[in-house]
Amino acid sequence: MPPRPFMRRTFEKDGAKMTAAIRAAYTKLHTGGSAYKEANRLGLRYEGYIKVNIRQGPWAPIYMETILRKGSGRILIDKGILIGAVSFTLR
């Protein structure tokens, strides 16, 4: 199976947007914003970016044997377990 590094791809594709969001959160903190609220906002945003990248790819083609076995050609999504496991929790 060819590699499909969805998290690395998200960092590469959306890193500039995340950097801008981190800068905006930092500015809000210096003007009296809540650290918890800003950290939560950033985490949820990044969770969304990862899920979008899993769904959209682009990924190496899936093998015909795999398509026949699972009944679809959707890459990284079979029963939704992987995408369902991508979640953010602030502790």
PDB file of N, CA, C and O in Angstrom:
ATOM      1  N   MET A   1       0.854  -1.172   0.000  1.00  0.00           N
ATOM      2  CA  MET A   1       0.000   0.000   0.000  1.00  0.00           C
ATOM      3  C   MET A   1       0.900   1.235   0.000  1.00  0.00           C
ATOM      4  O   MET A   1       1.816   1.328   0.817  1.00  0.00           O
ATOM      5  N   PRO A   2       0.655   2.169  -0.892  1.00  0.00           N
ATOM      6  CA  PRO A   2       1.464   3.384  -0.909  1.00  0.00           C
ATOM      7  C   PRO A   2       1.170   4.247   0.317  1.00  0.00           C
ATOM      8  O   PRO A   2       0.061   4.214   0.850  1.00  0.00           O
ATOM      9  N   PRO A   3       2.167   5.021   0.764  1.00  0.00           N
ATOM     10  CA  PRO A   3       1.935   5.880   1.933  1.00  0.00           C
ATOM     11  C   PRO A   3       0.908   6.970   1.632  1.00  0.00           C
ATOM     12  O   PRO A   3       0.823   7.482   0.515  1.00  0.00           O
ATOM     13  N   ARG A   4       0.140   7.306   2.653  1.00  0.00           N
ATOM     14  CA  ARG A   4      -0.853   8.380   2.541  1.00  0.00           C
ATOM     15  C   ARG A   4      -0.775   9.221   3.819  1.00  0.00           C
ATOM     16  O   ARG A   4      -1.642   9.128   4.688  1.00  0.00           O
ATOM     17  N   PRO A   5       0.267  10.036   3.917  1.00  0.00           N
ATOM     18  CA  PRO A   5       0.507  10.796   5.153  1.00  0.00           C
ATOM     19  C   PRO A   5      -0.425  12.007   5.286  1.00  0.00           C
ATOM     20  O   PRO A   5      -0.038  13.137   4.990  1.00  0.00           O
ATOM     21  N   PHE A   6      -1.643  11.753   5.731  1.00  0.00           N
ATOM     22  CA  PHE A   6      -2.649  12.817   5.752  1.00  0.00           C
ATOM     23  C   PHE A   6      -2.316  13.940   6.726  1.00  0.00           C
ATOM     24  O   PHE A   6      -2.662  15.093   6.467  1.00  0.00           O
ATOM     25  N   MET A   7      -1.651  13.632   7.841  1.00  0.00           N
ATOM     26  CA  MET A   7      -1.318  14.708   8.786  1.00  0.00           C
ATOM     27  C   MET A   7      -0.188  15.576   8.236  1.00  0.00           C
ATOM     28  O   MET A   7      -0.248  16.803   8.325  1.00  0.00           O
ATOM     29  N   ARG A   8       0.829  14.950   7.674  1.00  0.00           N
ATOM     30  CA  ARG A   8       1.936  15.720   7.097  1.00  0.00           C
ATOM     31  C   ARG A   8       1.422  16.602   5.967  1.00  0.00           C
ATOM     32  O   ARG A   8       1.803  17.767   5.857  1.00  0.00           O
ATOM     33  N   ARG A   9       0.561  16.044   5.134  1.00  0.00           N
ATOM     34  CA  ARG A   9      -0.004  16.811   4.023  1.00  0.00           C
ATOM     35  C   ARG A   9      -0.797  18.012   4.539  1.00  0.00           C
ATOM     36  O   ARG A   9      -0.758  19.089   3.943  1.00  0.00           O
ATOM     37  N   THR A  10      -1.503  17.827   5.627  1.00  0.00           N
ATOM     38  CA  THR A  10      -2.258  18.934   6.208  1.00  0.00           C
ATOM     39  C   THR A  10      -1.319  20.040   6.677  1.00  0.00           C
ATOM     40  O   THR A  10      -1.585  21.219   6.445  1.00  0.00           O
ATOM     41  N   PHE A  11      -0.220  19.667   7.338  1.00  0.00           N
ATOM     42  CA  PHE A  11       0.753  20.678   7.758  1.00  0.00           C
ATOM     43  C   PHE A  11       1.300  21.432   6.552  1.00  0.00           C
ATOM     44  O   PHE A  11       1.431  22.655   6.589  1.00  0.00           O
ATOM     45  N   GLU A  12       1.618  20.711   5.492  1.00  0.00           N
ATOM     46  CA  GLU A  12       2.181  21.341   4.302  1.00  0.00           C
ATOM     47  C   GLU A  12       1.164  22.234   3.597  1.00  0.00           C
ATOM     48  O   GLU A  12       1.489  23.346   3.182  1.00  0.00           O
ATOM     49  N   LYS A  13      -0.054  21.750   3.464  1.00  0.00           N
ATOM     50  CA  LYS A  13      -1.087  22.480   2.721  1.00  0.00           C
ATOM     51  C   LYS A  13      -1.673  23.647   3.510  1.00  0.00           C
ATOM     52  O   LYS A  13      -1.886  24.726   2.958  1.00  0.00           O
ATOM     53  N   ASP A  14      -1.936  23.432   4.806  1.00  0.00           N
ATOM     54  CA  ASP A  14      -2.659  24.426   5.598  1.00  0.00           C
ATOM     55  C   ASP A  14      -1.804  25.100   6.667  1.00  0.00           C
ATOM     56  O   ASP A  14      -2.329  25.819   7.517  1.00  0.00           O
ATOM     57  N   GLY A  15      -0.500  24.875   6.630  1.00  0.00           N
ATOM     58  CA  GLY A  15       0.383  25.436   7.645  1.00  0.00           C
ATOM     59  C   GLY A  15       0.339  26.955   7.715  1.00  0.00           C
ATOM     60  O   GLY A  15       0.360  27.523   8.807  1.00  0.00           O
ATOM     61  N   ALA A  16       0.280  27.617   6.572  1.00  0.00           N
ATOM     62  CA  ALA A  16       0.249  29.087   6.556  1.00  0.00           C
ATOM     63  C   ALA A  16      -1.041  29.613   7.186  1.00  0.00           C
ATOM     64  O   ALA A  16      -1.025  30.613   7.903  1.00  0.00           O
ATOM     65  N   LYS A  17      -2.164  28.928   6.912  1.00  0.00           N
ATOM     66  CA  LYS A  17      -3.436  29.340   7.519  1.00  0.00           C
ATOM     67  C   LYS A  17      -3.398  29.150   9.031  1.00  0.00           C
ATOM     68  O   LYS A  17      -3.909  29.977   9.785  1.00  0.00           O
ATOM     69  N   MET A  18      -2.789  28.053   9.461  1.00  0.00           N
ATOM     70  CA  MET A  18      -2.700  27.805  10.902  1.00  0.00           C
ATOM     71  C   MET A  18      -1.776  28.815  11.582  1.00  0.00           C
ATOM     72  O   MET A  18      -2.066  29.288  12.681  1.00  0.00           O
ATOM     73  N   THR A  19      -0.679  29.137  10.932  1.00  0.00           N
ATOM     74  CA  THR A  19       0.230  30.142  11.493  1.00  0.00           C
ATOM     75  C   THR A  19      -0.497  31.472  11.664  1.00  0.00           C
ATOM     76  O   THR A  19      -0.340  32.140  12.686  1.00  0.00           O
ATOM     77  N   ALA A  20      -1.285  31.853  10.674  1.00  0.00           N
ATOM     78  CA  ALA A  20      -2.063  33.099  10.766  1.00  0.00           C
ATOM     79  C   ALA A  20      -3.075  33.013  11.901  1.00  0.00           C
ATOM     80  O   ALA A  20      -3.275  33.988  12.626  1.00  0.00           O
ATOM     81  N   ALA A  21      -3.715  31.859  12.063  1.00  0.00           N
ATOM     82  CA  ALA A  21      -4.699  31.687  13.138  1.00  0.00           C
ATOM     83  C   ALA A  21      -4.020  31.745  14.508  1.00  0.00           C
ATOM     84  O   ALA A  21      -4.575  32.302  15.455  1.00  0.00           O
ATOM     85  N   ILE A  22      -2.840  31.178  14.611  1.00  0.00           N
ATOM     86  CA  ILE A  22      -2.088  31.228  15.878  1.00  0.00           C
ATOM     87  C   ILE A  22      -1.709  32.663  16.210  1.00  0.00           C
ATOM     88  O   ILE A  22      -1.808  33.086  17.361  1.00  0.00           O
ATOM     89  N   ARG A  23      -1.277  33.404  15.210  1.00  0.00           N
ATOM     90  CA  ARG A  23      -0.938  34.824  15.435  1.00  0.00           C
ATOM     91  C   ARG A  23      -2.166  35.615  15.892  1.00  0.00           C
ATOM     92  O   ARG A  23      -2.071  36.446  16.794  1.00  0.00           O
ATOM     93  N   ALA A  24      -3.308  35.357  15.271  1.00  0.00           N
ATOM     94  CA  ALA A  24      -4.538  36.049  15.658  1.00  0.00           C
ATOM     95  C   ALA A  24      -4.928  35.691  17.087  1.00  0.00           C
ATOM     96  O   ALA A  24      -5.349  36.558  17.852  1.00  0.00           O
ATOM     97  N   ALA A  25      -4.788  34.407  17.453  1.00  0.00           N
ATOM     98  CA  ALA A  25      -5.112  33.981  18.820  1.00  0.00           C
ATOM     99  C   ALA A  25      -4.171  34.646  19.819  1.00  0.00           C
ATOM    100  O   ALA A  25      -4.598  35.079  20.889  1.00  0.00           O
ATOM    101  N   TYR A  26      -2.911  34.725  19.472  1.00  0.00           N
ATOM    102  CA  TYR A  26      -1.913  35.371  20.337  1.00  0.00           C
ATOM    103  C   TYR A  26      -2.275  36.840  20.572  1.00  0.00           C
ATOM    104  O   TYR A  26      -2.159  37.350  21.686  1.00  0.00           O
ATOM    105  N   THR A  27      -2.711  37.500  19.514  1.00  0.00           N
ATOM    106  CA  THR A  27      -3.128  38.898  19.636  1.00  0.00           C
ATOM    107  C   THR A  27      -4.339  39.020  20.555  1.00  0.00           C
ATOM    108  O   THR A  27      -4.405  39.930  21.381  1.00  0.00           O
ATOM    109  N   LYS A  28      -5.297  38.105  20.413  1.00  0.00           N
ATOM    110  CA  LYS A  28      -6.484  38.130  21.269  1.00  0.00           C
ATOM    111  C   LYS A  28      -6.118  37.917  22.732  1.00  0.00           C
ATOM    112  O   LYS A  28      -6.714  38.523  23.623  1.00  0.00           O
ATOM    113  N   LEU A  29      -5.139  37.055  22.974  1.00  0.00           N
ATOM    114  CA  LEU A  29      -4.701  36.813  24.359  1.00  0.00           C
ATOM    115  C   LEU A  29      -4.130  38.079  24.982  1.00  0.00           C
ATOM    116  O   LEU A  29      -4.346  38.348  26.164  1.00  0.00           O
ATOM    117  N   HIS A  30      -3.405  38.853  24.189  1.00  0.00           N
ATOM    118  CA  HIS A  30      -2.805  40.078  24.698  1.00  0.00           C
ATOM    119  C   HIS A  30      -3.810  41.204  24.886  1.00  0.00           C
ATOM    120  O   HIS A  30      -3.495  42.235  25.480  1.00  0.00           O
ATOM    121  N   THR A  31      -5.010  41.005  24.382  1.00  0.00           N
ATOM    122  CA  THR A  31      -6.053  42.017  24.579  1.00  0.00           C
ATOM    123  C   THR A  31      -7.141  41.504  25.512  1.00  0.00           C
ATOM    124  O   THR A  31      -8.268  41.998  25.492  1.00  0.00           O
ATOM    125  N   GLY A  32      -6.798  40.506  26.333  1.00  0.00           N
ATOM    126  CA  GLY A  32      -7.718  40.025  27.347  1.00  0.00           C
ATOM    127  C   GLY A  32      -8.526  38.804  26.974  1.00  0.00           C
ATOM    128  O   GLY A  32      -9.456  38.441  27.695  1.00  0.00           O
ATOM    129  N   GLY A  33      -8.196  38.154  25.858  1.00  0.00           N
ATOM    130  CA  GLY A  33      -8.933  36.964  25.453  1.00  0.00           C
ATOM    131  C   GLY A  33      -8.637  35.763  26.339  1.00  0.00           C
ATOM    132  O   GLY A  33      -7.679  35.768  27.112  1.00  0.00           O
ATOM    133  N   SER A  34      -9.450  34.762  26.221  1.00  0.00           N
ATOM    134  CA  SER A  34      -9.331  33.548  27.014  1.00  0.00           C
ATOM    135  C   SER A  34      -8.386  32.548  26.335  1.00  0.00           C
ATOM    136  O   SER A  34      -8.578  32.209  25.168  1.00  0.00           O
ATOM    137  N   ALA A  35      -7.372  32.081  27.061  1.00  0.00           N
ATOM    138  CA  ALA A  35      -6.434  31.091  26.522  1.00  0.00           C
ATOM    139  C   ALA A  35      -7.170  29.796  26.191  1.00  0.00           C
ATOM    140  O   ALA A  35      -6.906  29.180  25.158  1.00  0.00           O
ATOM    141  N   TYR A  36      -8.083  29.382  27.051  1.00  0.00           N
ATOM    142  CA  TYR A  36      -8.841  28.154  26.812  1.00  0.00           C
ATOM    143  C   TYR A  36      -9.652  28.273  25.521  1.00  0.00           C
ATOM    144  O   TYR A  36      -9.643  27.364  24.691  1.00  0.00           O
ATOM    145  N   LYS A  37     -10.339  29.376  25.360  1.00  0.00           N
ATOM    146  CA  LYS A  37     -11.183  29.572  24.186  1.00  0.00           C
ATOM    147  C   LYS A  37     -10.341  29.588  22.907  1.00  0.00           C
ATOM    148  O   LYS A  37     -10.720  28.976  21.908  1.00  0.00           O
ATOM    149  N   GLU A  38      -9.222  30.272  22.936  1.00  0.00           N
ATOM    150  CA  GLU A  38      -8.377  30.359  21.741  1.00  0.00           C
ATOM    151  C   GLU A  38      -7.726  29.021  21.413  1.00  0.00           C
ATOM    152  O   GLU A  38      -7.652  28.644  20.244  1.00  0.00           O
ATOM    153  N   ALA A  39      -7.255  28.300  22.425  1.00  0.00           N
ATOM    154  CA  ALA A  39      -6.648  26.984  22.192  1.00  0.00           C
ATOM    155  C   ALA A  39      -7.690  26.019  21.641  1.00  0.00           C
ATOM    156  O   ALA A  39      -7.392  25.234  20.741  1.00  0.00           O
ATOM    157  N   ASN A  40      -8.892  26.071  22.165  1.00  0.00           N
ATOM    158  CA  ASN A  40      -9.970  25.217  21.682  1.00  0.00           C
ATOM    159  C   ASN A  40     -10.308  25.549  20.227  1.00  0.00           C
ATOM    160  O   ASN A  40     -10.491  24.650  19.407  1.00  0.00           O
ATOM    161  N   ARG A  41     -10.387  26.808  19.923  1.00  0.00           N
ATOM    162  CA  ARG A  41     -10.689  27.240  18.556  1.00  0.00           C
ATOM    163  C   ARG A  41      -9.619  26.741  17.583  1.00  0.00           C
ATOM    164  O   ARG A  41      -9.941  26.250  16.501  1.00  0.00           O
ATOM    165  N   LEU A  42      -8.351  26.868  17.968  1.00  0.00           N
ATOM    166  CA  LEU A  42      -7.264  26.410  17.105  1.00  0.00           C
ATOM    167  C   LEU A  42      -7.306  24.896  16.901  1.00  0.00           C
ATOM    168  O   LEU A  42      -7.148  24.412  15.780  1.00  0.00           O
ATOM    169  N   GLY A  43      -7.518  24.161  17.974  1.00  0.00           N
ATOM    170  CA  GLY A  43      -7.567  22.707  17.881  1.00  0.00           C
ATOM    171  C   GLY A  43      -8.694  22.209  17.003  1.00  0.00           C
ATOM    172  O   GLY A  43      -8.501  21.305  16.190  1.00  0.00           O
ATOM    173  N   LEU A  44      -9.855  22.785  17.160  1.00  0.00           N
ATOM    174  CA  LEU A  44     -11.002  22.377  16.343  1.00  0.00           C
ATOM    175  C   LEU A  44     -10.793  22.733  14.875  1.00  0.00           C
ATOM    176  O   LEU A  44     -11.194  21.988  13.981  1.00  0.00           O
ATOM    177  N   ARG A  45     -10.165  23.871  14.641  1.00  0.00           N
ATOM    178  CA  ARG A  45      -9.873  24.275  13.265  1.00  0.00           C
ATOM    179  C   ARG A  45      -8.924  23.277  12.612  1.00  0.00           C
ATOM    180  O   ARG A  45      -9.137  22.858  11.475  1.00  0.00           O
ATOM    181  N   TYR A  46      -7.878  22.902  13.338  1.00  0.00           N
ATOM    182  CA  TYR A  46      -6.913  21.976  12.769  1.00  0.00           C
ATOM    183  C   TYR A  46      -7.524  20.590  12.578  1.00  0.00           C
ATOM    184  O   TYR A  46      -7.218  19.912  11.597  1.00  0.00           O
ATOM    185  N   GLU A  47      -8.372  20.168  13.489  1.00  0.00           N
ATOM    186  CA  GLU A  47      -9.093  18.904  13.313  1.00  0.00           C
ATOM    187  C   GLU A  47      -9.871  18.926  12.003  1.00  0.00           C
ATOM    188  O   GLU A  47      -9.867  17.947  11.256  1.00  0.00           O
ATOM    189  N   GLY A  48     -10.526  20.026  11.732  1.00  0.00           N
ATOM    190  CA  GLY A  48     -11.281  20.166  10.484  1.00  0.00           C
ATOM    191  C   GLY A  48     -10.390  20.103   9.264  1.00  0.00           C
ATOM    192  O   GLY A  48     -10.752  19.466   8.275  1.00  0.00           O
ATOM    193  N   TYR A  49      -9.228  20.747   9.305  1.00  0.00           N
ATOM    194  CA  TYR A  49      -8.297  20.699   8.182  1.00  0.00           C
ATOM    195  C   TYR A  49      -7.857  19.262   7.904  1.00  0.00           C
ATOM    196  O   TYR A  49      -7.787  18.853   6.745  1.00  0.00           O
ATOM    197  N   ILE A  50      -7.564  18.499   8.945  1.00  0.00           N
ATOM    198  CA  ILE A  50      -7.130  17.111   8.770  1.00  0.00           C
ATOM    199  C   ILE A  50      -8.235  16.291   8.116  1.00  0.00           C
ATOM    200  O   ILE A  50      -7.971  15.523   7.190  1.00  0.00           O
ATOM    201  N   LYS A  51      -9.463  16.446   8.587  1.00  0.00           N
ATOM    202  CA  LYS A  51     -10.579  15.680   8.032  1.00  0.00           C
ATOM    203  C   LYS A  51     -10.829  16.034   6.569  1.00  0.00           C
ATOM    204  O   LYS A  51     -11.118  15.153   5.760  1.00  0.00           O
ATOM    205  N   VAL A  52     -10.720  17.297   6.228  1.00  0.00           N
ATOM    206  CA  VAL A  52     -10.889  17.708   4.829  1.00  0.00           C
ATOM    207  C   VAL A  52      -9.807  17.077   3.974  1.00  0.00           C
ATOM    208  O   VAL A  52     -10.093  16.596   2.878  1.00  0.00           O
ATOM    209  N   ASN A  53      -8.576  17.070   4.450  1.00  0.00           N
ATOM    210  CA  ASN A  53      -7.484  16.488   3.674  1.00  0.00           C
ATOM    211  C   ASN A  53      -7.630  14.979   3.525  1.00  0.00           C
ATOM    212  O   ASN A  53      -7.254  14.432   2.488  1.00  0.00           O
ATOM    213  N   ILE A  54      -8.160  14.298   4.520  1.00  0.00           N
ATOM    214  CA  ILE A  54      -8.414  12.866   4.377  1.00  0.00           C
ATOM    215  C   ILE A  54      -9.432  12.632   3.262  1.00  0.00           C
ATOM    216  O   ILE A  54      -9.261  11.739   2.432  1.00  0.00           O
ATOM    217  N   ARG A  55     -10.483  13.436   3.250  1.00  0.00           N
ATOM    218  CA  ARG A  55     -11.555  13.256   2.259  1.00  0.00           C
ATOM    219  C   ARG A  55     -11.110  13.629   0.843  1.00  0.00           C
ATOM    220  O   ARG A  55     -11.476  12.957  -0.121  1.00  0.00           O
ATOM    221  N   GLN A  56     -10.320  14.700   0.717  1.00  0.00           N
ATOM    222  CA  GLN A  56     -10.033  15.251  -0.604  1.00  0.00           C
ATOM    223  C   GLN A  56      -8.764  14.730  -1.256  1.00  0.00           C
ATOM    224  O   GLN A  56      -8.679  14.723  -2.484  1.00  0.00           O
ATOM    225  N   GLY A  57      -7.776  14.295  -0.486  1.00  0.00           N
ATOM    226  CA  GLY A  57      -6.527  13.845  -1.095  1.00  0.00           C
ATOM    227  C   GLY A  57      -5.764  15.008  -1.697  1.00  0.00           C
ATOM    228  O   GLY A  57      -5.806  16.088  -1.108  1.00  0.00           O
ATOM    229  N   PRO A  58      -5.091  14.886  -2.786  1.00  0.00           N
ATOM    230  CA  PRO A  58      -5.049  13.749  -3.690  1.00  0.00           C
ATOM    231  C   PRO A  58      -4.151  12.639  -3.143  1.00  0.00           C
ATOM    232  O   PRO A  58      -3.137  12.907  -2.499  1.00  0.00           O
ATOM    233  N   TRP A  59      -4.532  11.413  -3.403  1.00  0.00           N
ATOM    234  CA  TRP A  59      -3.789  10.257  -2.935  1.00  0.00           C
ATOM    235  C   TRP A  59      -3.418   9.363  -4.105  1.00  0.00           C
ATOM    236  O   TRP A  59      -4.015   9.425  -5.180  1.00  0.00           O
ATOM    237  N   ALA A  60      -2.416   8.530  -3.863  1.00  0.00           N
ATOM    238  CA  ALA A  60      -2.033   7.535  -4.865  1.00  0.00           C
ATOM    239  C   ALA A  60      -3.256   6.665  -5.148  1.00  0.00           C
ATOM    240  O   ALA A  60      -4.069   6.423  -4.255  1.00  0.00           O
ATOM    241  N   PRO A  61      -3.387   6.196  -6.387  1.00  0.00           N
ATOM    242  CA  PRO A  61      -4.560   5.386  -6.722  1.00  0.00           C
ATOM    243  C   PRO A  61      -4.684   4.138  -5.853  1.00  0.00           C
ATOM    244  O   PRO A  61      -3.693   3.567  -5.396  1.00  0.00           O
ATOM    245  N   ILE A  62      -5.904   3.747  -5.649  1.00  0.00           N
ATOM    246  CA  ILE A  62      -6.189   2.558  -4.854  1.00  0.00           C
ATOM    247  C   ILE A  62      -6.164   1.333  -5.793  1.00  0.00           C
ATOM    248  O   ILE A  62      -6.564   1.421  -6.954  1.00  0.00           O
ATOM    249  N   TYR A  63      -5.696   0.214  -5.274  1.00  0.00           N
ATOM    250  CA  TYR A  63      -5.613  -1.000  -6.090  1.00  0.00           C
ATOM    251  C   TYR A  63      -7.006  -1.561  -6.384  1.00  0.00           C
ATOM    252  O   TYR A  63      -7.912  -1.481  -5.555  1.00  0.00           O
ATOM    253  N   MET A  64      -7.154  -2.128  -7.579  1.00  0.00           N
ATOM    254  CA  MET A  64      -8.443  -2.692  -7.999  1.00  0.00           C
ATOM    255  C   MET A  64      -8.903  -3.790  -7.038  1.00  0.00           C
ATOM    256  O   MET A  64     -10.097  -3.909  -6.765  1.00  0.00           O
ATOM    257  N   GLU A  65      -7.975  -4.586  -6.529  1.00  0.00           N
ATOM    258  CA  GLU A  65      -8.348  -5.636  -5.579  1.00  0.00           C
ATOM    259  C   GLU A  65      -8.997  -5.037  -4.332  1.00  0.00           C
ATOM    260  O   GLU A  65      -9.941  -5.603  -3.779  1.00  0.00           O
ATOM    261  N   THR A  66      -8.488  -3.901  -3.901  1.00  0.00           N
ATOM    262  CA  THR A  66      -9.038  -3.234  -2.722  1.00  0.00           C
ATOM    263  C   THR A  66     -10.424  -2.680  -3.020  1.00  0.00           C
ATOM    264  O   THR A  66     -11.327  -2.778  -2.189  1.00  0.00           O
ATOM    265  N   ILE A  67     -10.591  -2.107  -4.186  1.00  0.00           N
ATOM    266  CA  ILE A  67     -11.909  -1.581  -4.579  1.00  0.00           C
ATOM    267  C   ILE A  67     -12.942  -2.702  -4.578  1.00  0.00           C
ATOM    268  O   ILE A  67     -14.053  -2.533  -4.076  1.00  0.00           O
ATOM    269  N   LEU A  68     -12.571  -3.837  -5.141  1.00  0.00           N
ATOM    270  CA  LEU A  68     -13.496  -4.972  -5.197  1.00  0.00           C
ATOM    271  C   LEU A  68     -13.807  -5.507  -3.802  1.00  0.00           C
ATOM    272  O   LEU A  68     -14.946  -5.878  -3.519  1.00  0.00           O
ATOM    273  N   ARG A  69     -12.794  -5.548  -2.926  1.00  0.00           N
ATOM    274  CA  ARG A  69     -12.992  -6.089  -1.583  1.00  0.00           C
ATOM    275  C   ARG A  69     -13.894  -5.193  -0.741  1.00  0.00           C
ATOM    276  O   ARG A  69     -14.807  -5.674  -0.070  1.00  0.00           O
ATOM    277  N   LYS A  70     -13.628  -3.870  -0.782  1.00  0.00           N
ATOM    278  CA  LYS A  70     -14.399  -2.987   0.102  1.00  0.00           C
ATOM    279  C   LYS A  70     -15.619  -2.372  -0.569  1.00  0.00           C
ATOM    280  O   LYS A  70     -16.470  -1.795   0.109  1.00  0.00           O
ATOM    281  N   GLY A  71     -15.718  -2.488  -1.888  1.00  0.00           N
ATOM    282  CA  GLY A  71     -16.909  -2.018  -2.575  1.00  0.00           C
ATOM    283  C   GLY A  71     -16.909  -0.557  -2.945  1.00  0.00           C
ATOM    284  O   GLY A  71     -17.939  -0.031  -3.368  1.00  0.00           O
ATOM    285  N   SER A  72     -15.758   0.129  -2.794  1.00  0.00           N
ATOM    286  CA  SER A  72     -15.678   1.525  -3.222  1.00  0.00           C
ATOM    287  C   SER A  72     -14.222   1.884  -3.486  1.00  0.00           C
ATOM    288  O   SER A  72     -13.301   1.182  -3.069  1.00  0.00           O
ATOM    289  N   GLY A  73     -14.045   2.980  -4.180  1.00  0.00           N
ATOM    290  CA  GLY A  73     -12.700   3.460  -4.475  1.00  0.00           C
ATOM    291  C   GLY A  73     -12.275   4.624  -3.604  1.00  0.00           C
ATOM    292  O   GLY A  73     -11.295   5.305  -3.910  1.00  0.00           O
ATOM    293  N   ARG A  74     -12.999   4.859  -2.525  1.00  0.00           N
ATOM    294  CA  ARG A  74     -12.667   5.984  -1.639  1.00  0.00           C
ATOM    295  C   ARG A  74     -11.406   5.649  -0.853  1.00  0.00           C
ATOM    296  O   ARG A  74     -11.347   4.638  -0.152  1.00  0.00           O
ATOM    297  N   ILE A  75     -10.433   6.479  -0.975  1.00  0.00           N
ATOM    298  CA  ILE A  75      -9.139   6.256  -0.344  1.00  0.00           C
ATOM    299  C   ILE A  75      -9.170   6.792   1.086  1.00  0.00           C
ATOM    300  O   ILE A  75      -9.658   7.895   1.333  1.00  0.00           O
ATOM    301  N   LEU A  76      -8.651   6.013   2.013  1.00  0.00           N
ATOM    302  CA  LEU A  76      -8.576   6.308   3.443  1.00  0.00           C
ATOM    303  C   LEU A  76      -9.933   6.293   4.143  1.00  0.00           C
ATOM    304  O   LEU A  76     -10.010   6.514   5.351  1.00  0.00           O
ATOM    305  N   ILE A  77     -10.987   6.039   3.402  1.00  0.00           N
ATOM    306  CA  ILE A  77     -12.311   5.990   4.022  1.00  0.00           C
ATOM    307  C   ILE A  77     -12.969   4.676   3.626  1.00  0.00           C
ATOM    308  O   ILE A  77     -13.305   4.462   2.461  1.00  0.00           O
ATOM    309  N   ASP A  78     -13.146   3.813   4.595  1.00  0.00           N
ATOM    310  CA  ASP A  78     -13.813   2.539   4.361  1.00  0.00           C
ATOM    311  C   ASP A  78     -15.098   2.544   5.170  1.00  0.00           C
ATOM    312  O   ASP A  78     -16.195   2.658   4.623  1.00  0.00           O
ATOM    313  N   LYS A  79     -14.945   2.421   6.473  1.00  0.00           N
ATOM    314  CA  LYS A  79     -16.100   2.435   7.365  1.00  0.00           C
ATOM    315  C   LYS A  79     -16.176   3.736   8.171  1.00  0.00           C
ATOM    316  O   LYS A  79     -17.080   3.902   8.989  1.00  0.00           O
ATOM    317  N   GLY A  80     -15.244   4.646   7.948  1.00  0.00           N
ATOM    318  CA  GLY A  80     -15.253   5.910   8.664  1.00  0.00           C
ATOM    319  C   GLY A  80     -14.528   5.877   9.998  1.00  0.00           C
ATOM    320  O   GLY A  80     -14.614   6.826  10.777  1.00  0.00           O
ATOM    321  N   ILE A  81     -13.811   4.786  10.268  1.00  0.00           N
ATOM    322  CA  ILE A  81     -13.129   4.658  11.556  1.00  0.00           C
ATOM    323  C   ILE A  81     -11.975   5.644  11.677  1.00  0.00           C
ATOM    324  O   ILE A  81     -11.818   6.284  12.717  1.00  0.00           O
ATOM    325  N   LEU A  82     -11.160   5.776  10.625  1.00  0.00           N
ATOM    326  CA  LEU A  82     -10.018   6.687  10.677  1.00  0.00           C
ATOM    327  C   LEU A  82     -10.487   8.130  10.861  1.00  0.00           C
ATOM    328  O   LEU A  82     -10.030   8.825  11.769  1.00  0.00           O
ATOM    329  N   ILE A  83     -11.377   8.566  10.018  1.00  0.00           N
ATOM    330  CA  ILE A  83     -11.819   9.956  10.093  1.00  0.00           C
ATOM    331  C   ILE A  83     -12.566  10.231  11.401  1.00  0.00           C
ATOM    332  O   ILE A  83     -12.518  11.343  11.928  1.00  0.00           O
ATOM    333  N   GLY A  84     -13.254   9.215  11.918  1.00  0.00           N
ATOM    334  CA  GLY A  84     -13.934   9.360  13.202  1.00  0.00           C
ATOM    335  C   GLY A  84     -12.966   9.427  14.372  1.00  0.00           C
ATOM    336  O   GLY A  84     -13.290   9.971  15.428  1.00  0.00           O
ATOM    337  N   ALA A  85     -11.771   8.867  14.176  1.00  0.00           N
ATOM    338  CA  ALA A  85     -10.780   8.872  15.246  1.00  0.00           C
ATOM    339  C   ALA A  85     -10.006  10.187  15.322  1.00  0.00           C
ATOM    340  O   ALA A  85      -9.322  10.448  16.311  1.00  0.00           O
ATOM    341  N   VAL A  86     -10.109  11.006  14.291  1.00  0.00           N
ATOM    342  CA  VAL A  86      -9.435  12.309  14.301  1.00  0.00           C
ATOM    343  C   VAL A  86     -10.293  13.247  15.136  1.00  0.00           C
ATOM    344  O   VAL A  86     -11.373  13.665  14.718  1.00  0.00           O
ATOM    345  N   SER A  87      -9.796  13.569  16.316  1.00  0.00           N
ATOM    346  CA  SER A  87     -10.563  14.454  17.187  1.00  0.00           C
ATOM    347  C   SER A  87      -9.619  15.265  18.060  1.00  0.00           C
ATOM    348  O   SER A  87      -8.487  14.863  18.325  1.00  0.00           O
ATOM    349  N   PHE A  88     -10.098  16.383  18.485  1.00  0.00           N
ATOM    350  CA  PHE A  88      -9.325  17.295  19.324  1.00  0.00           C
ATOM    351  C   PHE A  88      -9.952  17.335  20.708  1.00  0.00           C
ATOM    352  O   PHE A  88     -11.171  17.423  20.856  1.00  0.00           O
ATOM    353  N   THR A  89      -9.103  17.268  21.706  1.00  0.00           N
ATOM    354  CA  THR A  89      -9.547  17.405  23.092  1.00  0.00           C
ATOM    355  C   THR A  89      -8.583  18.331  23.797  1.00  0.00           C
ATOM    356  O   THR A  89      -7.372  18.119  23.749  1.00  0.00           O
ATOM    357  N   LEU A  90      -9.091  19.334  24.438  1.00  0.00           N
ATOM    358  CA  LEU A  90      -8.265  20.253  25.214  1.00  0.00           C
ATOM    359  C   LEU A  90      -8.243  19.791  26.668  1.00  0.00           C
ATOM    360  O   LEU A  90      -9.290  19.656  27.302  1.00  0.00           O
ATOM    361  N   ARG A  91      -7.052  19.552  27.184  1.00  0.00           N
ATOM    362  CA  ARG A  91      -6.921  19.092  28.563  1.00  0.00           C
ATOM    363  C   ARG A  91      -6.203  20.101  29.412  1.00  0.00           C
ATOM    364  O   ARG A  91      -6.005  19.875  30.606  1.00  0.00           O
TER     365      ARG A  91
END
